[in-house]
């Protein structure tokens, strides 16, 4: 029997997922030399080369790829069996979550508090970003779960809807009193590739409005400050006002995700409702 420990397999799988020893070391909360030592131990025990270097990345050899493919379901099943037996009470690890500002200001805080209460051994790393970038980070494995403005359609992504938020055109009282879009106003928006930007452009075209200019900012709170300060108009989320349009939100993971802890957080996140309606 080869003397391969559980942590050897975990190391192998994370290098395969993330592509570098450094990324695997950060994920497993250890050092890059420790990761390198584990790989050497596996290769010495099995008598094969598992990785080959291509630039900065470590690429699986043909034998290494087969080993990963056969070990992935075994590792996932092992983790799931242990976590299910304990009711996830003993769950530990780091889960990286991406979120847009709207989700972060609504359903995300309650989700975080529930995880801290129910799964105290789990550490969450949160990062706010735009949907387009989070989509790529999710596919690349640098985040595990994302709250995205949708709808999102990709063969590599699994999603579930968590409600929608109303959108309205907003401007300062002074801008509105001066006639609003009867004048050539500057319009502000989240950058393109964002669903919010798409709604902005669609409604301008539908109403045959030609703005003086279209500025972009990747921060919704800053957009609010700009327009309330008299800097033009913008499409913004406003649950307190009956909206003309809505933007849908989804929580997403990779289709290939097998980590039972990530799957459990996905299940919990799927029960959230960003608009406050019951799940």
Residue frames relative to the residue before (quaternion, step in Angstrom):
aa qw qx qy qz dx dy dz
X 1.0000 0.0000 0.0000 0.0000 0.00 0.00 0.00
X 0.4124 -0.7011 0.5250 0.2505 3.56 -0.81 0.98
X 0.3862 -0.7293 0.5185 0.2239 3.56 -1.01 0.86
X 0.1937 0.7636 -0.5749 0.2212 3.53 0.32 1.35
X 0.2560 -0.7833 0.5515 0.1292 3.58 -0.66 1.13
X 0.6852 -0.4834 0.3525 0.4155 3.54 -1.31 0.35
X 0.6702 0.5099 -0.3199 0.4342 3.59 0.93 -0.84
X 0.5555 0.5839 -0.3971 0.4392 3.59 1.20 -0.41
X 0.6817 0.4820 -0.2875 0.4694 3.56 0.89 -0.97
X 0.6290 0.5322 -0.3362 0.4562 3.59 0.98 -0.82
X 0.6430 0.5242 -0.3101 0.4644 3.57 0.98 -0.87
X 0.6541 0.5284 -0.3053 0.4470 3.55 0.89 -0.97
X 0.6917 0.4901 -0.2856 0.4471 3.57 0.85 -0.96
X 0.6846 0.4819 -0.3034 0.4550 3.61 0.95 -0.78
X 0.5992 0.5218 -0.3735 0.4787 3.61 1.08 -0.57
X 0.6504 0.5237 -0.3124 0.4530 3.57 0.95 -0.89
X 0.6797 0.4929 -0.2918 0.4583 3.61 0.99 -0.82
X 0.8015 0.3463 -0.1486 0.4642 3.57 0.80 -1.05
X 0.4995 -0.7326 0.3683 0.2797 3.59 1.24 -0.21
X 0.7931 0.1834 -0.1202 0.5683 3.62 1.17 -0.35
X 0.5841 -0.5658 0.4499 0.3692 3.56 -1.25 0.51
X 0.6296 0.5572 -0.3345 0.4256 3.57 1.03 -0.81
X 0.6716 0.4907 -0.2992 0.4675 3.57 0.90 -0.94
X 0.6459 0.5116 -0.3206 0.4672 3.58 1.01 -0.78
X 0.6277 0.5361 -0.3332 0.4555 3.58 1.04 -0.78
X 0.6538 0.5010 -0.3130 0.4728 3.60 0.97 -0.86
X 0.6565 0.5215 -0.3109 0.4478 3.56 0.95 -0.87
X 0.7629 0.3695 -0.1852 0.4971 3.57 0.96 -0.90
X 0.4338 -0.7376 0.4319 0.2850 3.57 1.33 0.24
X 0.5673 0.5364 -0.4178 0.4647 3.54 0.87 1.01
X 0.6078 -0.5706 0.4093 0.3707 3.59 -1.27 -0.20
X 0.6252 -0.5451 0.4010 0.3889 3.54 -1.24 0.41
X 0.6322 0.5129 -0.3587 0.4568 3.67 0.94 -0.66
X 0.6274 0.5294 -0.3436 0.4561 3.61 1.05 -0.70
X 0.6323 0.5192 -0.3257 0.4739 3.58 1.04 -0.77
X 0.6477 0.5188 -0.3154 0.4603 3.58 0.93 -0.91
X 0.6485 0.5204 -0.3177 0.4558 3.59 0.98 -0.85
X 0.6431 0.5208 -0.3273 0.4561 3.59 0.96 -0.80
X 0.6444 0.5163 -0.3245 0.4614 3.58 0.97 -0.85
X 0.6411 0.5207 -0.3290 0.4579 3.59 0.94 -0.85
X 0.6454 0.5297 -0.3191 0.4484 3.58 1.00 -0.85
X 0.6478 0.5074 -0.3204 0.4693 3.59 0.98 -0.86
X 0.6884 0.4903 -0.2916 0.4480 3.57 0.83 -0.98
X 0.6464 0.5107 -0.3223 0.4664 3.60 1.05 -0.74
X 0.6567 0.5144 -0.3111 0.4554 3.57 1.00 -0.83
X 0.7581 0.3847 -0.2016 0.4864 3.58 0.94 -0.90
X 0.3688 -0.7597 0.4665 0.2631 3.55 1.23 -0.40
X 0.6427 0.4756 -0.3345 0.4988 3.58 1.15 0.62
X 0.4422 -0.6296 0.5526 0.3205 3.56 -1.32 0.27
X 0.2431 -0.7979 0.5394 0.1156 3.59 -0.69 1.10
X 0.7972 0.1585 -0.0711 0.5782 3.58 1.05 -0.79
X 0.0869 -0.7295 0.6678 0.1198 3.51 -1.36 0.33
X 0.4539 -0.7090 0.4736 0.2588 3.56 -1.02 0.75
X 0.0022 0.7520 -0.6591 0.0061 3.53 -1.09 0.90
X 0.7955 -0.1033 0.0214 0.5968 3.56 -0.12 1.30
X 0.7958 -0.2207 0.1963 0.5287 3.55 -0.75 -1.09
X 0.6673 0.5280 -0.2910 0.4373 3.55 1.20 -0.43
X 0.3181 -0.6944 0.6098 0.2118 3.50 -1.31 0.51
X 0.1407 -0.8122 0.5656 0.0259 3.56 -0.60 1.21
X 0.4978 -0.6683 0.4684 0.2937 3.55 -0.96 0.88
X 0.4004 -0.6506 0.5829 0.2769 3.52 -1.14 0.69
X 0.7025 -0.4397 0.3236 0.4565 3.59 -1.26 0.12
X 0.6809 0.4654 -0.2918 0.4844 3.60 0.94 -0.85
X 0.6339 0.5321 -0.3292 0.4546 3.54 1.05 -0.74
X 0.6337 0.5349 -0.3253 0.4543 3.57 1.03 -0.82
X 0.6584 0.5017 -0.3108 0.4671 3.57 0.95 -0.85
X 0.6317 0.5377 -0.3304 0.4501 3.58 1.02 -0.81
X 0.6530 0.5096 -0.3054 0.4697 3.57 0.97 -0.91
X 0.6594 0.5243 -0.3107 0.4401 3.59 0.86 -0.93
X 0.7117 0.4411 -0.2624 0.4797 3.59 1.00 -0.78
X 0.6874 0.4856 -0.2852 0.4586 3.59 1.12 -0.63
X 0.5529 0.6508 -0.3921 0.3421 3.61 1.09 -0.68
X 0.7241 0.4082 -0.2841 0.4777 3.66 0.67 -0.90
X 0.6094 0.5489 -0.3569 0.4472 3.60 1.09 -0.62
X 0.6631 0.5028 -0.2941 0.4701 3.57 0.97 -0.91
X 0.6564 0.5072 -0.3093 0.4650 3.58 0.93 -0.91
X 0.6604 0.5073 -0.3069 0.4608 3.58 0.96 -0.83
X 0.6371 0.5301 -0.3210 0.4583 3.56 1.03 -0.80
X 0.6703 0.4927 -0.2923 0.4718 3.58 0.90 -0.95
X 0.6620 0.5155 -0.3090 0.4478 3.55 0.92 -0.91
X 0.6361 0.5347 -0.3314 0.4468 3.59 0.98 -0.84
X 0.6816 0.4855 -0.2938 0.4620 3.59 0.90 -0.89
X 0.6970 0.4733 -0.2822 0.4588 3.58 0.91 -0.94
X 0.6388 0.5186 -0.3280 0.4640 3.58 1.02 -0.76
X 0.6335 0.5441 -0.3300 0.4402 3.57 0.99 -0.82
X 0.7452 0.3758 -0.2153 0.5071 3.58 1.06 -0.71
X 0.4602 -0.6839 0.4474 0.3470 3.58 1.26 0.06
X 0.5924 -0.5962 0.3248 0.4338 3.56 1.24 0.62
X 0.4071 0.7295 -0.4715 0.2825 3.61 1.23 0.13
X 0.7396 0.3865 -0.2343 0.4987 3.57 1.07 -0.63
X 0.3365 0.7664 -0.4934 0.2366 3.57 1.23 0.23
X 0.0487 0.7808 -0.6210 0.0486 3.55 -1.02 0.82
X 0.4464 0.6724 -0.5132 0.2919 3.51 -1.25 0.40
X 0.4707 -0.6498 0.5241 0.2854 3.52 -1.37 0.04
X 0.0626 -0.7759 0.6275 0.0182 3.57 -0.87 0.99
X 0.2344 -0.7912 0.5553 0.1039 3.55 -0.72 1.12
X 0.0900 -0.8191 0.5660 -0.0224 3.55 -0.67 1.19
X 0.1781 -0.7613 0.6154 0.1001 3.54 -0.99 0.91
X 0.0241 0.8068 -0.5884 0.0471 3.57 -1.03 0.75
X 0.4142 -0.6504 0.5713 0.2813 3.50 -1.26 0.52
X 0.6891 -0.5101 0.3220 0.4016 3.56 -1.25 0.33
X 0.6401 0.5423 -0.3450 0.4209 3.58 0.98 -0.77
X 0.6630 0.4719 -0.2993 0.4980 3.59 0.93 -0.87
X 0.6437 0.5394 -0.3232 0.4362 3.58 1.00 -0.83
X 0.7135 0.4386 -0.2535 0.4839 3.58 1.11 -0.63
X 0.7382 0.3972 -0.2262 0.4961 3.59 1.24 -0.16
X 0.8653 0.1090 -0.0491 0.4867 3.59 -0.04 -1.24
X 0.5753 0.6451 -0.3815 0.3276 3.62 1.09 -0.55
X 0.6460 0.5240 -0.3623 0.4206 3.68 0.81 -0.77
X 0.6628 0.4989 -0.3120 0.4631 3.60 0.93 -0.82
X 0.6159 0.5410 -0.3316 0.4670 3.57 1.09 -0.76
X 0.6616 0.5062 -0.3041 0.4621 3.58 0.90 -0.93
X 0.6594 0.5077 -0.3152 0.4562 3.61 0.89 -0.89
X 0.6484 0.5168 -0.3192 0.4589 3.61 1.00 -0.80
X 0.6490 0.4984 -0.3216 0.4764 3.61 0.97 -0.79
X 0.6497 0.5142 -0.3209 0.4588 3.60 0.93 -0.83
X 0.6705 0.4923 -0.2907 0.4729 3.56 1.06 -0.75
X 0.7826 0.3767 -0.1835 0.4604 3.58 0.77 -1.05
X 0.7899 0.1877 -0.0804 0.5782 3.59 1.11 -0.69
X 0.0712 -0.8672 0.4911 0.0406 3.61 0.57 1.15
X 0.6446 0.5316 -0.3319 0.4379 3.60 1.17 -0.38
X 0.6103 0.5595 -0.3384 0.4472 3.56 1.30 -0.19
X 0.1965 -0.7675 0.6027 0.0956 3.56 -0.91 0.98
X 0.1958 -0.7823 0.5837 0.0940 3.56 -0.83 1.03
X 0.1245 -0.7518 0.6428 0.0780 3.54 -1.03 0.85
X 0.1277 -0.8278 0.5461 0.0145 3.58 -0.47 1.25
X 0.0119 0.7817 -0.6233 0.0175 3.54 -1.06 0.80
X 0.2704 -0.7617 0.5703 0.1465 3.57 -0.82 1.03
X 0.1588 0.7848 -0.5803 0.1488 3.55 -0.86 0.95
X 0.6118 -0.5307 0.4309 0.3979 3.54 -1.34 -0.02
X 0.6638 -0.5411 0.3441 0.3850 3.56 -1.14 0.66
X 0.6610 0.5291 -0.3282 0.4188 3.62 0.82 -0.93
X 0.6877 0.4617 -0.2905 0.4790 3.60 0.93 -0.85
X 0.6412 0.5189 -0.3382 0.4530 3.61 0.97 -0.78
X 0.5933 0.5751 -0.3539 0.4383 3.56 1.08 -0.74
X 0.6927 0.4601 -0.2729 0.4838 3.58 0.90 -0.93
X 0.6367 0.5236 -0.3294 0.4604 3.60 1.03 -0.75
X 0.6337 0.5248 -0.3273 0.4647 3.57 1.04 -0.74
X 0.6669 0.4892 -0.2971 0.4772 3.58 0.91 -0.89
X 0.7108 0.4686 -0.2525 0.4598 3.57 1.06 -0.79
X 0.5127 -0.6879 0.3946 0.3290 3.57 1.27 -0.12
X 0.5110 0.6496 -0.4365 0.3555 3.61 1.20 0.19
X 0.7269 0.1560 -0.2049 0.6366 3.58 1.32 -0.05
X 0.4421 -0.7278 0.4756 0.2208 3.56 -1.18 0.60
X 0.7947 0.0697 0.0235 0.6025 3.56 1.07 -0.77
X 0.0572 -0.8241 0.5635 0.0011 3.58 -0.94 0.81
X 0.2730 -0.6976 0.6372 0.1811 3.53 -1.22 0.69
X 0.0197 -0.8529 0.5166 -0.0723 3.54 -0.21 1.35
X 0.4269 -0.6099 0.5858 0.3205 3.54 -1.27 0.48
X 0.1523 -0.8413 0.5177 0.0328 3.55 -0.69 1.09
X 0.5549 0.0252 -0.7430 -0.3734 1.36 -2.40 -0.67
X 0.2872 -0.7408 0.5873 0.1542 3.55 -1.20 0.68
X 0.0058 -0.7983 0.6016 -0.0273 3.57 -0.81 0.98
X 0.2965 0.7223 -0.5780 0.2373 3.56 -0.60 1.17
X 0.5028 -0.6611 0.4569 0.3183 3.61 -0.94 0.78
X 0.6897 0.4833 -0.2865 0.4567 3.58 1.20 -0.39
X 0.7060 0.4416 -0.2362 0.5008 3.58 1.29 -0.13
X 0.1817 -0.7456 0.6325 0.1050 3.55 -1.09 0.83
X 0.0170 -0.8266 0.5614 -0.0346 3.59 -0.71 1.04
X 0.0781 -0.7449 0.6544 0.1043 3.51 -1.38 0.22
X 0.4686 -0.7010 0.4519 0.2911 3.64 -0.85 0.86
X 0.1207 -0.7913 0.5959 0.0641 3.57 -1.10 0.71
X 0.7584 -0.3747 0.1992 0.4947 3.58 1.10 0.64
X 0.3367 -0.7285 0.5629 0.1976 3.53 -1.32 -0.16
X 0.2763 -0.7386 0.5954 0.1536 3.53 -1.30 0.43
X 0.4623 -0.6925 0.4832 0.2705 3.57 -0.93 0.89
X 0.2032 -0.7673 0.5997 0.1017 3.53 -1.19 0.68
X 0.0042 -0.7898 0.6133 -0.0095 3.58 -1.03 0.80
X 0.4935 -0.5875 0.5323 0.3578 3.51 -1.27 0.36
X 0.0469 -0.8121 0.5815 -0.0109 3.57 -0.89 0.92
X 0.0715 0.7591 -0.6447 0.0550 3.53 -1.19 0.68
X 0.6261 -0.5265 0.3943 0.4188 3.57 -1.23 0.16
X 0.6402 -0.5189 0.3960 0.4051 3.57 -1.23 0.43
X 0.6317 0.5397 -0.3303 0.4479 3.59 1.04 -0.76
X 0.6518 0.5100 -0.3113 0.4670 3.59 0.98 -0.87
X 0.6592 0.5082 -0.3043 0.4632 3.57 0.97 -0.89
X 0.6658 0.5122 -0.3055 0.4483 3.59 0.95 -0.90
X 0.6724 0.4953 -0.2931 0.4654 3.58 1.15 -0.59
X 0.7081 -0.4716 0.2558 0.4592 3.59 1.27 0.11
X 0.3564 -0.7718 0.4749 0.2273 3.58 1.25 -0.06
X 0.8432 -0.1376 0.1230 0.5049 3.55 -0.86 -1.01
X 0.4272 0.6471 -0.4989 0.3871 3.60 1.22 0.26
X 0.6826 0.3771 -0.2522 0.5729 3.54 1.35 -0.35
X 0.5394 -0.5905 0.4744 0.3678 3.58 -1.24 0.27
X 0.0618 -0.8403 0.5386 -0.0100 3.57 -0.04 1.32
X 0.4486 -0.6012 0.5596 0.3524 3.56 -1.23 0.35
X 0.2007 -0.7615 0.6057 0.1134 3.59 -1.06 0.76
X 0.1734 -0.7805 0.5951 0.0816 3.53 -1.04 0.85
X 0.0152 0.8072 -0.5874 0.0557 3.55 -1.08 0.76
X 0.5608 -0.4896 0.5226 0.4156 3.50 -1.39 0.16
X 0.6067 -0.5821 0.3753 0.3902 3.68 -1.00 0.63
X 0.6562 -0.5122 0.3722 0.4106 3.56 -1.27 0.41
X 0.6813 0.4034 -0.4163 0.4469 3.52 -1.38 0.52
X 0.6030 0.5080 -0.3646 0.4954 3.57 1.31 0.08
X 0.5325 -0.6236 0.4568 0.3448 3.64 -0.98 0.76
X 0.6083 0.5553 -0.3539 0.4431 3.61 1.07 -0.66
X 0.6379 0.5112 -0.3199 0.4790 3.58 1.04 -0.77
X 0.6338 0.5448 -0.3262 0.4417 3.56 1.02 -0.81
X 0.6520 0.4993 -0.3097 0.4792 3.57 0.97 -0.86
X 0.6145 0.5574 -0.3420 0.4413 3.59 0.99 -0.80
X 0.7132 0.4512 -0.2621 0.4680 3.57 0.78 -1.03
X 0.6366 0.5381 -0.3319 0.4417 3.61 0.99 -0.78
X 0.7094 0.4554 -0.2785 0.4602 3.58 0.85 -0.92
X 0.5881 0.5436 -0.3734 0.4682 3.61 1.10 -0.54
X 0.6850 0.4809 -0.2817 0.4692 3.56 0.91 -0.93
X 0.6584 0.5248 -0.3175 0.4362 3.59 0.93 -0.90
X 0.7538 0.3619 -0.1989 0.5111 3.58 1.06 -0.73
X 0.4142 -0.7493 0.4327 0.2824 3.56 1.33 0.24
X 0.3517 0.7170 -0.5070 0.3241 3.51 0.92 1.01
X 0.1403 -0.7736 0.6142 0.0684 3.56 -0.89 0.98
X 0.2445 -0.8019 0.5238 0.1510 3.61 -0.30 1.16
X 0.6094 -0.5472 0.4194 0.3915 3.54 -1.22 0.39
X 0.7633 -0.1270 0.1063 0.6245 3.55 1.11 -0.77
X 0.2423 -0.7386 0.6028 0.1801 3.57 -1.27 0.29
X 0.0880 -0.8057 0.5857 0.0070 3.54 -0.41 1.29
X 0.2202 -0.7803 0.5700 0.1336 3.57 -1.16 0.48
X 0.0014 -0.7584 0.6513 -0.0250 3.51 -1.24 0.67
X 0.3497 -0.7780 0.4832 0.1974 3.61 -0.81 0.91
X 0.6589 0.4597 -0.3050 0.5114 3.57 1.24 0.41
X 0.4024 -0.7485 0.4755 0.2275 3.58 -0.51 1.23
X 0.6513 0.5228 -0.3311 0.4392 3.61 0.91 -0.83
X 0.6392 0.5041 -0.3268 0.4800 3.58 1.05 -0.67
X 0.5962 0.5514 -0.3543 0.4636 3.59 1.09 -0.71
X 0.6415 0.5255 -0.3196 0.4584 3.57 0.95 -0.90
X 0.6552 0.5098 -0.3090 0.4640 3.59 0.95 -0.89
X 0.6450 0.5347 -0.3254 0.4383 3.58 0.98 -0.83
X 0.7431 0.4140 -0.2512 0.4620 3.59 0.72 -1.02
X 0.6489 0.4962 -0.3406 0.4656 3.62 1.01 -0.64
X 0.6569 0.4908 -0.3091 0.4818 3.57 1.24 -0.37
X 0.6326 -0.5677 0.3205 0.4182 3.57 1.28 0.20
X 0.4891 0.7098 -0.3972 0.3150 3.58 1.25 0.26
X 0.7724 -0.3004 0.1856 0.5279 3.61 1.09 0.49
X 0.5314 -0.6077 0.4811 0.3419 3.57 -1.14 -0.69
X 0.0360 -0.7912 0.6105 0.0058 3.56 -1.26 0.46
X 0.4376 -0.6262 0.5639 0.3136 3.55 -1.27 0.42
X 0.0387 0.8184 -0.5658 0.0928 3.56 -0.62 1.17
X 0.5362 -0.5977 0.4702 0.3662 3.61 -1.18 0.43
X 0.0977 0.7993 -0.5849 0.0973 3.57 -0.81 0.97
X 0.1654 -0.8321 0.5226 0.0848 3.62 0.16 1.23
X 0.6470 0.5514 -0.3245 0.4148 3.62 1.18 -0.48
X 0.7171 0.3839 -0.2376 0.5309 3.61 1.23 -0.26
X 0.5161 -0.6334 0.4583 0.3498 3.64 -0.89 0.83
X 0.2524 -0.8323 0.4778 0.1235 3.59 -0.40 1.19
X 0.4378 -0.6592 0.5377 0.2909 3.52 -1.28 0.41
X 0.7819 0.1541 -0.0752 0.5993 3.56 1.17 -0.60
X 0.1887 -0.7596 0.6067 0.1389 3.54 -1.27 0.37
X 0.2250 -0.7376 0.6152 0.1639 3.53 -1.25 0.46
X 0.3545 -0.7671 0.5082 0.1664 3.54 -0.77 1.10
X 0.1718 -0.7816 0.5919 0.0967 3.55 -1.13 0.70
X 0.0917 -0.7838 0.6139 0.0178 3.53 -1.17 0.75
X 0.2835 -0.6906 0.6234 0.2323 3.52 -1.26 0.41
X 0.0996 -0.8451 0.5245 -0.0285 3.55 -0.83 0.99
X 0.0280 -0.7401 0.6705 0.0433 3.51 -1.31 0.58
X 0.6273 -0.5069 0.4091 0.4268 3.57 -1.27 0.11
X 0.5748 -0.5914 0.4445 0.3497 3.55 -1.14 0.65
X 0.7223 0.4469 -0.2367 0.4717 3.55 1.06 -0.75
X 0.3835 0.7462 -0.4790 0.2580 3.61 1.25 0.02
X 0.0424 -0.8194 0.5715 -0.0088 3.57 -0.81 1.02
X 0.4679 0.6725 -0.4524 0.3524 3.59 1.26 -0.15
X 0.4064 -0.7508 0.4567 0.2501 3.63 -0.49 1.12
X 0.6101 0.5451 -0.3627 0.4462 3.60 1.10 -0.56
X 0.6499 0.4913 -0.3121 0.4887 3.59 0.96 -0.84
X 0.6481 0.5178 -0.3185 0.4586 3.59 0.97 -0.82
X 0.6419 0.5105 -0.3258 0.4703 3.60 1.05 -0.72
X 0.6553 0.4880 -0.3150 0.4830 3.61 0.98 -0.77
X 0.6069 0.5395 -0.3455 0.4705 3.58 1.10 -0.67
X 0.6329 0.5237 -0.3270 0.4671 3.59 0.99 -0.85
X 0.6772 0.4840 -0.2938 0.4698 3.57 0.90 -0.92
X 0.6612 0.5064 -0.3098 0.4587 3.58 0.93 -0.87
X 0.6119 0.5729 -0.3440 0.4231 3.58 1.11 -0.66
X 0.6574 0.5068 -0.3026 0.4684 3.58 1.23 -0.42
X 0.5206 0.6364 -0.4156 0.3888 3.60 1.27 -0.12
X 0.1155 -0.7530 0.6381 0.1118 3.54 -1.28 0.36
X 0.3796 -0.7716 0.4717 0.1950 3.52 -0.45 1.27
X 0.7084 0.4476 -0.2534 0.4834 3.57 1.17 -0.58
X 0.5849 -0.6281 0.3502 0.3751 3.56 1.28 0.16
X 0.5150 0.6254 -0.4422 0.3850 3.62 1.21 -0.01
X 0.6123 -0.5654 0.3791 0.4020 3.63 -1.11 0.51
X 0.5155 -0.6487 0.4710 0.3026 3.56 -1.16 0.71
